[in-house]
Amino acid sequence: MFPKPWPIIESRRNGIYRVFSLRTDRARSPRTGRAHDFFILETPAWINVIPLTHDGRVIMVRQYRHGIGDVTLEIPGGLVEPGDSPAFAAARELREETGYCEEELILLGEVHPNPAIQNNRCYSFLATNVECAGCQELDEKEDIEVVSHPLEEIPSLIREGAITHSLVVAAFYYFYMEYLSRGSR
């Protein structure tokens, strides 16, 4: 019965960088018996957070993304540091990127960002009743503007292409399909 996992013949690390390492696996196809090379970006888990105020506004960030050479509209997000839980990382990133703190964090779901070449997961959280608790704590590679949008505008921002980050779209999918379908808010 196909498909099934391919046995790894050999695995080697090609390079280690701040947010990922590159690994080459040589694996054998159970169907053909032939070996092929696969390149894997090993990266820690990621988180993203939908910060919702008590009056139904989503706290968002506008930031420059070098991969596309443009500014994007997103929700706060980042890496799960070694030893941290995804929930701890979500609260930390929310505070650092926006200056906001949450009343409660609710796990909405998780996805594999790109299982063809990456080995990590991205956890999406809802942060309820967020309030500004101080200033942003940005690192030297971050230029982030904090903005807010009414929750009811989010579907049109996605539809119109104002929000294009796939992991942000996935978080809002979980929010609308899972959380709101249960009648919570």
TORSELUM-669143 format. One line per field, with one value per residue: residue in three letters; chain; x, y, z of N, C-alpha, C in turn; residue number from 1. Coordinates in Angstrom, 1 decimal, m for minus. Example, Ala and Ser with C-alpha at 12.3 -4.5 7.8 and 13.67 -1.06 7.14 Angstrom:
<recs>
type <- (Ala:Ser);
mol <- (A:A);
n.px <- (13.2:12.8);
n.py <- (m5.7:m2.2);
n.pz <- (7.8:7.1);
ca.px <- (12.3:13.7);
ca.py <- (m4.5:m1.1);
ca.pz <- (7.8:7.1);
c.px <- (13.2:12.9);
c.py <- (m3.3:0.0);
c.pz <- (7.8:7.9);
seq <- (1:2);
</recs>
This chain:
<recs>
type <- (Met:Phe:Pro:Lys:Pro:Trp:Pro:Ile:Ile:Glu:Ser:Arg:Arg:Asn:Gly:Ile:Tyr:Arg:Val:Phe:Ser:Leu:Arg:Thr:Asp:Arg:Ala:Arg:Ser:Pro:Arg:Thr:Gly:Arg:Ala:His:Asp:Phe:Phe:Ile:Leu:Glu:Thr:Pro:Ala:Trp:Ile:Asn:Val:Ile:Pro:Leu:Thr:His:Asp:Gly:Arg:Val:Ile:Met:Val:Arg:Gln:Tyr:Arg:His:Gly:Ile:Gly:Asp:Val:Thr:Leu:Glu:Ile:Pro:Gly:Gly:Leu:Val:Glu:Pro:Gly:Asp:Ser:Pro:Ala:Phe:Ala:Ala:Ala:Arg:Glu:Leu:Arg:Glu:Glu:Thr:Gly:Tyr:Cys:Glu:Glu:Glu:Leu:Ile:Leu:Leu:Gly:Glu:Val:His:Pro:Asn:Pro:Ala:Ile:Gln:Asn:Asn:Arg:Cys:Tyr:Ser:Phe:Leu:Ala:Thr:Asn:Val:Glu:Cys:Ala:Gly:Cys:Gln:Glu:Leu:Asp:Glu:Lys:Glu:Asp:Ile:Glu:Val:Val:Ser:His:Pro:Leu:Glu:Glu:Ile:Pro:Ser:Leu:Ile:Arg:Glu:Gly:Ala:Ile:Thr:His:Ser:Leu:Val:Val:Ala:Ala:Phe:Tyr:Tyr:Phe:Tyr:Met:Glu:Tyr:Leu:Ser:Arg:Gly:Ser:Arg);
mol <- (A:A:A:A:A:A:A:A:A:A:A:A:A:A:A:A:A:A:A:A:A:A:A:A:A:A:A:A:A:A:A:A:A:A:A:A:A:A:A:A:A:A:A:A:A:A:A:A:A:A:A:A:A:A:A:A:A:A:A:A:A:A:A:A:A:A:A:A:A:A:A:A:A:A:A:A:A:A:A:A:A:A:A:A:A:A:A:A:A:A:A:A:A:A:A:A:A:A:A:A:A:A:A:A:A:A:A:A:A:A:A:A:A:A:A:A:A:A:A:A:A:A:A:A:A:A:A:A:A:A:A:A:A:A:A:A:A:A:A:A:A:A:A:A:A:A:A:A:A:A:A:A:A:A:A:A:A:A:A:A:A:A:A:A:A:A:A:A:A:A:A:A:A:A:A:A:A:A:A:A:A:A:A:A:A);
n.px <- (0.8:0.6:1.0:3.9:6.1:9.5:12.5:15.3:18.5:20.9:21.9:22.8:24.1:24.1:24.5:24.3:22.3:21.0:18.1:17.4:18.5:20.2:19.6:20.5:18.9:19.2:17.1:15.2:12.9:10.0:8.4:9.8:12.4:14.6:17.1:17.0:17.9:16.9:16.2:16.1:14.8:15.5:13.8:12.9:9.8:7.1:5.1:2.0:m0.2:m3.5:m4.4:m7.0:m9.0:m11.1:m13.2:m13.5:m11.4:m8.6:m5.3:m2.6:0.4:2.5:5.2:8.5:9.4:12.0:12.3:10.3:10.7:9.1:6.5:4.4:1.1:0.3:m0.2:1.1:4.1:6.5:9.5:9.6:11.5:14.3:13.3:11.0:7.5:5.0:2.8:4.0:5.9:4.1:2.8:5.1:6.0:3.8:3.9:6.5:6.4:4.2:3.6:1.4:m0.5:m2.2:m5.4:m6.1:m4.8:m5.6:m5.2:m5.6:m5.1:m2.8:m0.3:1.7:4.1:5.4:5.5:7.0:9.6:10.2:10.6:9.0:6.4:3.6:2.0:m1.1:m2.6:m5.2:m5.4:m7.1:m9.0:m6.9:m4.6:m2.8:0.3:2.7:5.7:6.9:9.3:11.6:13.8:17.1:16.6:14.1:11.5:8.6:5.3:2.5:m0.8:m4.5:m7.4:m10.9:m12.4:m14.4:m13.5:m11.4:m11.9:m12.3:m9.9:m8.2:m9.3:m9.0:m6.3:m4.7:m3.8:m1.4:0.3:0.7:0.6:m0.7:m3.2:m3.9:m4.2:m6.4:m8.2:m8.5:m9.5:m12.0:m13.3:m13.1:m13.1:m15.1:m17.2:m18.0:m19.5:m18.2:m16.6);
n.py <- (m1.2:2.1:5.7:5.4:6.1:7.1:5.3:6.6:6.8:8.1:11.0:14.4:17.3:20.5:23.2:25.6:28.1:31.1:31.0:28.6:25.3:23.6:20.6:17.6:14.8:11.5:9.4:6.4:5.4:3.5:2.5:2.5:1.9:3.5:5.9:9.2:12.7:14.9:18.2:19.7:22.2:22.7:23.9:25.7:25.4:27.6:30.4:32.1:34.9:35.9:38.8:40.0:42.7:43.9:45.2:44.1:44.5:43.7:43.5:44.3:43.9:45.8:45.1:45.0:42.6:40.8:38.7:39.0:41.6:43.7:45.4:43.9:43.1:41.7:39.3:39.3:37.2:34.5:32.7:29.7:29.6:27.6:25.5:26.9:26.9:26.6:28.4:30.1:31.4:32.6:34.6:36.1:37.0:38.5:40.6:41.7:42.5:44.2:45.5:44.8:42.9:39.8:38.6:36.0:33.1:31.1:28.1:27.7:26.1:24.1:24.0:22.5:24.4:24.2:21.2:19.9:20.8:21.7:21.0:21.8:23.1:25.4:27.1:28.4:31.0:32.5:35.6:36.9:39.8:41.8:44.3:47.4:47.4:48.5:49.5:48.5:45.9:45.6:43.7:44.3:43.8:44.3:46.3:47.5:48.4:49.0:48.4:48.5:46.7:46.4:43.3:42.3:43.2:41.6:39.2:40.6:41.9:39.8:38.6:40.8:40.9:42.3:41.1:38.7:36.7:33.4:31.9:33.6:33.8:31.1:31.1:32.8:31.3:29.1:30.5:31.5:29.2:27.2:28.4:30.4:29.0:27.5:29.2:30.9:33.8);
n.pz <- (0.0:m0.9:m0.4:1.6:4.4:3.5:3.8:5.5:4.3:4.6:6.5:6.7:8.2:6.7:7.3:9.9:11.1:12.5:12.7:11.5:10.5:7.8:6.4:4.6:3.4:2.4:0.9:0.3:m2.1:m1.4:m3.4:m5.9:m5.2:m5.7:m4.7:m3.4:m3.0:m0.4:0.8:3.8:5.8:9.0:11.7:14.7:16.4:15.6:16.5:16.3:17.1:17.6:18.7:20.5:21.4:24.1:23.0:20.4:18.5:16.5:17.3:15.3:13.3:11.3:9.2:7.8:5.4:4.4:2.6:0.6:0.1:1.0:2.9:5.3:6.5:9.5:12.2:15.6:15.9:16.1:17.0:18.9:21.6:22.8:25.5:26.1:26.2:23.6:24.3:26.2:24.5:22.8:24.4:25.1:22.5:21.8:23.7:23.3:20.5:20.3:22.8:24.2:26.5:27.4:28.6:28.6:27.0:24.2:22.6:19.2:17.1:15.1:12.5:9.8:8.5:5.9:4.8:2.9:2.8:5.3:8.9:11.0:13.2:13.4:15.8:16.5:18.3:20.3:21.8:24.4:25.4:25.2:26.3:26.2:27.7:28.0:26.3:23.1:22.6:20.7:18.6:17.0:14.3:13.8:12.6:13.5:13.2:15.1:14.6:14.5:13.7:13.1:14.1:12.3:9.8:9.0:7.3:4.8:4.5:4.1:1.7:m0.1:m0.3:1.4:3.7:3.4:4.4:4.7:7.1:8.9:7.7:8.0:10.8:11.2:9.9:11.6:13.8:12.9:11.9:13.9:16.6:16.6:15.6:17.7:19.2:20.9:22.2);
ca.px <- (0.0:1.4:2.3:4.4:7.4:10.7:13.6:16.5:19.8:22.0:21.5:24.0:23.8:24.9:24.8:23.5:22.1:20.2:16.7:17.2:19.7:19.9:20.0:20.3:18.6:19.2:16.0:14.8:11.4:9.5:7.8:10.8:13.7:15.6:17.4:16.9:18.2:15.9:16.8:15.2:15.1:15.1:13.6:12.1:8.4:6.7:3.8:1.4:m1.2:m4.5:m4.7:m8.3:m9.4:m12.5:m14.2:m13.5:m10.4:m7.5:m4.0:m1.8:1.7:3.0:6.6:9.2:9.8:13.1:12.1:9.5:11.1:7.9:5.9:3.2:0.2:0.3:m0.4:2.4:4.5:7.9:10.0:9.5:12.9:14.5:12.9:9.8:6.3:4.4:2.0:4.9:6.4:3.0:2.7:6.3:6.0:2.8:4.4:7.6:6.1:3.1:3.5:0.1:m0.6:m3.5:m6.1:m6.1:m4.3:m6.3:m4.7:m6.6:m4.7:m1.4:m0.1:3.0:4.2:5.7:6.1:7.8:11.0:10.5:10.2:8.4:5.0:3.3:0.9:m1.9:m3.3:m6.1:m5.2:m8.3:m9.0:m5.6:m4.5:m1.5:0.9:4.0:6.3:7.5:10.7:12.0:15.3:17.6:16.2:12.6:10.8:7.2:4.3:1.3:m2.1:m5.6:m8.5:m12.1:m12.5:m15.2:m12.8:m10.4:m12.1:m12.1:m8.5:m7.6:m9.9:m8.5:m4.8:m4.0:m3.1:m1.0:1.1:m0.1:0.4:m1.7:m4.5:m4.3:m4.6:m7.7:m9.1:m8.8:m10.3:m13.4:m13.9:m13.1:m13.4:m16.4:m18.3:m18.5:m20.3:m17.5:m16.0);
ca.py <- (0.0:3.4:6.0:5.2:6.9:6.6:5.0:7.5:6.0:9.0:12.3:15.2:18.8:21.3:24.5:26.0:29.5:31.6:30.5:27.3:24.6:22.9:19.1:16.8:13.4:10.6:8.5:5.4:5.2:2.2:2.1:2.3:1.4:4.4:6.8:10.6:13.6:15.9:19.2:20.0:23.3:22.4:25.1:25.5:25.6:29.0:30.7:33.4:35.2:36.9:39.6:40.6:43.6:43.6:45.8:43.4:45.0:42.9:44.2:43.7:44.5:46.0:45.0:44.7:41.2:40.9:37.6:39.5:43.0:44.6:45.5:43.0:43.2:40.4:39.3:39.0:35.9:34.3:31.4:29.1:29.4:26.3:25.4:27.6:26.2:27.5:29.4:31.1:32.1:33.5:35.7:36.9:37.7:39.6:41.7:42.3:43.1:45.2:46.1:44.3:41.6:39.2:38.1:34.5:32.6:29.9:27.5:27.5:24.9:24.1:23.6:22.4:25.5:23.7:19.9:19.4:21.2:22.1:20.0:22.4:23.4:26.7:27.1:29.7:31.3:33.7:36.3:37.6:41.0:42.4:45.7:47.9:47.3:49.2:49.8:47.4:45.5:45.1:43.5:45.2:43.4:44.5:47.6:47.1:49.4:48.4:48.9:47.7:46.6:45.7:41.9:42.1:43.6:40.6:38.5:41.4:42.2:38.6:38.5:41.8:40.8:43.2:40.1:37.6:35.7:32.2:31.4:34.5:33.3:29.8:31.4:33.3:30.1:28.4:31.4:31.6:27.9:26.4:29.1:31.1:28.0:27.0:30.2:31.6:35.0);
ca.pz <- (0.0:m1.0:m0.1:3.0:4.6:2.8:4.8:5.3:4.1:5.2:6.8:7.1:8.4:5.8:7.9:11.1:11.1:13.7:12.8:10.9:9.9:6.6:6.4:3.4:3.7:1.2:1.2:m0.7:m2.4:m1.2:m4.6:m7.0:m4.7:m6.0:m3.6:m3.8:m2.0:0.0:1.5:4.9:6.7:10.4:12.4:15.9:16.3:15.5:17.0:16.0:18.1:17.2:19.9:20.4:22.5:24.7:22.1:19.1:17.6:16.4:17.3:14.2:13.1:9.9:9.3:6.5:5.3:3.4:1.6:m0.5:m0.1:1.1:4.2:5.3:7.6:10.1:13.6:16.2:15.8:16.3:17.3:20.3:22.0:23.5:26.9:26.2:25.6:22.6:24.9:26.7:23.4:22.2:25.3:24.9:21.2:21.8:24.5:22.6:19.3:20.4:24.1:24.7:27.3:27.3:29.8:28.4:25.7:23.8:21.4:18.2:16.2:14.6:11.1:9.3:7.5:4.5:5.1:1.8:3.0:6.7:9.8:12.2:13.3:13.8:16.7:16.5:19.6:20.4:23.1:24.7:26.2:25.3:26.7:26.1:29.1:27.9:25.0:22.3:23.0:19.4:18.4:16.0:13.0:13.7:12.5:13.5:13.5:15.7:14.1:14.9:12.7:13.7:13.7:11.2:8.6:8.7:6.1:3.6:4.3:3.5:0.4:m0.9:m0.4:2.4:4.5:2.5:5.0:4.8:8.5:9.4:7.1:8.7:12.2:11.1:9.5:12.9:14.6:12.3:11.7:15.1:17.8:16.5:15.3:19.0:19.8:21.9:21.8);
c.px <- (0.9:0.5:2.6:5.7:8.6:11.8:14.7:17.7:20.9:21.4:22.7:23.5:24.7:25.3:23.9:23.5:21.2:18.8:16.4:18.6:19.3:20.5:19.7:20.1:18.7:18.2:15.6:13.3:11.0:8.9:8.8:12.1:14.9:15.8:17.4:17.3:17.1:16.6:15.8:15.7:14.6:15.0:12.8:10.6:8.2:5.4:3.3:0.2:m2.2:m4.9:m6.0:m8.6:m10.8:m13.6:m14.1:m12.5:m9.2:m6.2:m3.1:m0.5:1.9:4.5:7.2:9.6:10.8:12.8:11.2:9.8:10.0:7.4:4.6:2.4:0.0:m0.2:1.0:2.8:6.0:8.3:9.7:11.0:13.0:14.1:11.5:8.6:5.8:3.5:2.9:5.5:5.4:2.9:3.9:6.3:5.0:3.3:5.5:7.3:5.1:3.1:2.2:0.3:m2.1:m4.1:m6.0:m5.5:m5.0:m5.7:m5.8:m6.3:m3.2:m1.3:1.4:3.2:4.5:6.3:7.0:9.3:11.3:10.0:9.4:6.9:4.8:2.0:0.2:m2.7:m4.2:m5.7:m6.4:m8.1:m7.6:m5.6:m3.1:m0.9:2.3:4.4:6.7:8.9:11.3:13.5:15.8:17.2:14.7:12.3:9.3:6.3:3.0:0.1:m3.2:m6.7:m9.7:m12.1:m13.3:m14.6:m11.8:m10.7:m11.9:m10.7:m7.7:m8.0:m9.2:m7.0:m4.1:m3.2:m2.8:m0.1:0.3:m0.4:m0.6:m3.1:m4.9:m4.8:m6.0:m8.7:m9.5:m9.7:m11.8:m14.0:m14.0:m13.7:m14.8:m17.5:m18.8:m19.3:m19.6:m16.9:m15.7);
c.py <- (1.2:4.6:5.6:5.9:6.2:6.4:6.0:6.6:6.8:10.3:13.1:16.7:19.6:22.7:24.8:27.5:29.9:31.0:29.2:26.6:23.9:21.5:18.5:15.4:12.7:9.5:7.6:5.3:3.8:1.6:1.7:1.7:2.4:5.4:8.2:11.5:14.6:16.9:19.7:21.3:22.9:23.7:24.8:25.7:27.2:29.1:32.0:33.6:36.2:37.6:40.4:41.5:43.3:44.2:45.3:44.0:44.0:43.8:43.5:44.5:44.7:46.0:44.7:43.3:41.1:39.8:38.1:41.0:44.0:44.5:44.7:43.4:41.8:40.5:39.0:37.5:35.7:32.9:31.0:28.8:28.1:26.4:26.1:26.7:27.2:28.7:30.5:32.0:33.1:34.7:36.6:37.7:38.8:40.8:42.4:43.1:44.2:46.0:45.7:43.1:41.1:38.8:36.6:34.2:31.3:29.4:27.2:26.3:25.0:23.5:23.3:23.4:25.1:22.3:19.3:19.7:21.6:21.1:20.5:22.5:24.8:26.6:28.4:29.8:32.5:34.3:37.1:38.8:41.7:43.9:46.1:48.0:48.0:49.4:48.5:47.2:44.8:44.8:44.3:44.9:43.6:46.0:47.3:48.2:48.6:49.1:48.0:47.8:45.9:44.2:41.6:42.5:42.5:39.8:39.3:41.7:41.0:38.5:39.5:41.8:41.7:42.3:38.9:36.5:34.5:31.7:32.3:34.1:32.0:30.1:31.9:32.2:29.4:29.2:31.3:30.2:27.1:27.2:29.7:30.1:27.4:28.0:31.0:32.9:35.9);
c.pz <- (0.0:m0.8:1.4:3.2:3.9:3.8:4.4:5.3:4.8:5.4:7.2:7.2:7.5:6.4:9.0:11.1:12.3:13.8:12.2:10.7:8.7:6.7:5.1:3.8:2.4:1.6:0.0:m0.9:m2.2:m2.5:m5.7:m6.5:m5.0:m4.8:m4.2:m2.6:m1.7:0.9:2.5:5.6:8.1:11.2:13.7:15.5:16.2:16.2:16.3:16.9:17.5:18.5:19.7:21.6:23.0:23.8:20.6:18.1:17.6:16.3:16.3:14.1:11.6:10.0:7.9:6.6:4.1:2.3:0.4:m0.7:0.0:2.6:4.2:6.5:8.2:11.5:14.3:16.1:16.0:16.6:18.7:20.6:22.8:25.0:27.1:25.6:24.5:23.2:25.5:25.6:22.8:23.1:25.2:23.7:21.2:22.6:23.8:21.4:19.3:21.7:24.8:25.5:27.3:28.7:29.8:27.1:25.4:22.6:20.5:17.3:15.8:13.2:10.9:8.3:6.1:4.7:4.0:2.1:4.5:7.7:11.0:12.1:13.7:14.6:16.7:17.7:19.4:21.8:23.3:25.6:26.4:25.6:26.6:27.5:29.1:26.5:24.4:22.8:21.7:19.4:17.3:14.6:12.8:13.6:12.4:13.9:14.0:15.2:14.6:13.8:13.4:13.2:12.5:9.8:8.1:7.4:4.8:3.4:3.7:2.0:m0.6:m1.0:0.5:3.4:3.6:3.1:5.3:6.2:9.3:8.9:7.8:10.1:12.2:10.7:10.8:13.7:14.2:12.3:13.0:16.3:17.7:16.3:16.6:19.8:20.9:21.3:22.9);
seq <- (1:2:3:4:5:6:7:8:9:10:11:12:13:14:15:16:17:18:19:20:21:22:23:24:25:26:27:28:29:30:31:32:33:34:35:36:37:38:39:40:41:42:43:44:45:46:47:48:49:50:51:52:53:54:55:56:57:58:59:60:61:62:63:64:65:66:67:68:69:70:71:72:73:74:75:76:77:78:79:80:81:82:83:84:85:86:87:88:89:90:91:92:93:94:95:96:97:98:99:100:101:102:103:104:105:106:107:108:109:110:111:112:113:114:115:116:117:118:119:120:121:122:123:124:125:126:127:128:129:130:131:132:133:134:135:136:137:138:139:140:141:142:143:144:145:146:147:148:149:150:151:152:153:154:155:156:157:158:159:160:161:162:163:164:165:166:167:168:169:170:171:172:173:174:175:176:177:178:179:180:181:182:183:184:185);
</recs>
